[in-house]
Amino acid sequence: MNTQMTIATRIKALRNSLPSHVELVAVSKTKPVEDIMEAYQSGQRLFGENKAQELALKAPLLPSDIRWHFIGHLQTNKVRMVVPLVSVIHSVDSLKLLQAIDREARLAGKLLPCLLEFRIAGEETKYGLTPEEGTALLASEAFRQMSHITIAGVMGMASFTNDVDRVRAEFRKLRLIFEQLKARFFPGDPHFREISMGMSGDYRLAIEEGSTMVRIGTTIFSERNALDK
């Protein structure tokens, strides 16, 4: 999109291009409050952050009806900071992390939707479950004892590459994982419905392959990283 366009213009054009069943998470990491407010004033309410400290600084400065999604790698020692602020955590990559989220959600008096993050891009990322690890997590007694989280779906990141066929195959892999988990663990469960995949460079492909939630930053905010050093 034209970098001379305003944030509001870009976000409206993007939202108008998305199918009605696909939610837009505006990735606001490293972006200043002023940029987030411009997106907010255009009607956007769903924003994604990937660092606990940054989220904790921003959230009190912005409208309370913003729905924050945590989309980055989450360390267990940062869970207490994040849980009271967010409406969804996309990046659950271990049973230990999910247990910590469940504990903090109980203390916060909330039922917190979470997505299981799967590693679909080979060795390019060290985060994310394998299909076998995801199955073991959901089959565990420890998971059955949790009462303050729900598993709302899956999340994954494709390889950063211009190889369209490779990216498409990775997105298809995530959709297949979603379908297998739904059939085995969540048949008839309306809460297990999200496939969070697709970013600025590949969201169109992701939607073609079944994404219900795209995480887009650069297309909306351009390259203005006011908090970057």
TASULJO-V573862 format. One record per residue. N is the residue number from 0. SS is DSSP state (helix for helix, strand for strand, loop for the rest). Layout:
{{N & SS} {N & SS}}
This chain:
{{0 & loop} {1 & loop} {2 & loop} {3 & loop} {4 & loop} {5 & loop} {6 & helix} {7 & helix} {8 & helix} {9 & helix} {10 & helix} {11 & helix} {12 & helix} {13 & helix} {14 & helix} {15 & helix} {16 & helix} {17 & loop} {18 & loop} {19 & loop} {20 & loop} {21 & loop} {22 & strand} {23 & strand} {24 & strand} {25 & strand} {26 & strand} {27 & loop} {28 & loop} {29 & loop} {30 & loop} {31 & loop} {32 & helix} {33 & helix} {34 & helix} {35 & helix} {36 & helix} {37 & helix} {38 & helix} {39 & helix} {40 & helix} {41 & loop} {42 & loop} {43 & loop} {44 & loop} {45 & strand} {46 & strand} {47 & strand} {48 & strand} {49 & loop} {50 & loop} {51 & helix} {52 & helix} {53 & helix} {54 & helix} {55 & helix} {56 & helix} {57 & helix} {58 & helix} {59 & loop} {60 & loop} {61 & loop} {62 & loop} {63 & loop} {64 & loop} {65 & loop} {66 & strand} {67 & strand} {68 & strand} {69 & strand} {70 & loop} {71 & loop} {72 & loop} {73 & loop} {74 & loop} {75 & helix} {76 & helix} {77 & helix} {78 & helix} {79 & helix} {80 & helix} {81 & helix} {82 & helix} {83 & loop} {84 & loop} {85 & strand} {86 & strand} {87 & strand} {88 & strand} {89 & strand} {90 & strand} {91 & strand} {92 & loop} {93 & loop} {94 & helix} {95 & helix} {96 & helix} {97 & helix} {98 & helix} {99 & helix} {100 & helix} {101 & helix} {102 & helix} {103 & helix} {104 & helix} {105 & helix} {106 & helix} {107 & helix} {108 & loop} {109 & loop} {110 & loop} {111 & strand} {112 & strand} {113 & strand} {114 & strand} {115 & strand} {116 & strand} {117 & strand} {118 & loop} {119 & loop} {120 & loop} {121 & helix} {122 & helix} {123 & helix} {124 & loop} {125 & loop} {126 & loop} {127 & loop} {128 & strand} {129 & loop} {130 & helix} {131 & helix} {132 & helix} {133 & helix} {134 & helix} {135 & helix} {136 & helix} {137 & helix} {138 & helix} {139 & loop} {140 & helix} {141 & helix} {142 & helix} {143 & helix} {144 & loop} {145 & loop} {146 & loop} {147 & loop} {148 & strand} {149 & strand} {150 & strand} {151 & strand} {152 & strand} {153 & strand} {154 & strand} {155 & loop} {156 & loop} {157 & loop} {158 & loop} {159 & loop} {160 & loop} {161 & loop} {162 & loop} {163 & helix} {164 & helix} {165 & helix} {166 & helix} {167 & helix} {168 & helix} {169 & helix} {170 & helix} {171 & helix} {172 & helix} {173 & helix} {174 & helix} {175 & helix} {176 & helix} {177 & helix} {178 & helix} {179 & helix} {180 & helix} {181 & helix} {182 & helix} {183 & helix} {184 & helix} {185 & loop} {186 & loop} {187 & loop} {188 & loop} {189 & loop} {190 & loop} {191 & loop} {192 & loop} {193 & strand} {194 & strand} {195 & strand} {196 & loop} {197 & loop} {198 & loop} {199 & loop} {200 & loop} {201 & loop} {202 & helix} {203 & helix} {204 & helix} {205 & helix} {206 & helix} {207 & helix} {208 & loop} {209 & loop} {210 & loop} {211 & loop} {212 & strand} {213 & strand} {214 & strand} {215 & strand} {216 & loop} {217 & helix} {218 & helix} {219 & helix} {220 & helix} {221 & loop} {222 & loop} {223 & loop} {224 & loop} {225 & loop} {226 & loop} {227 & loop} {228 & loop}}
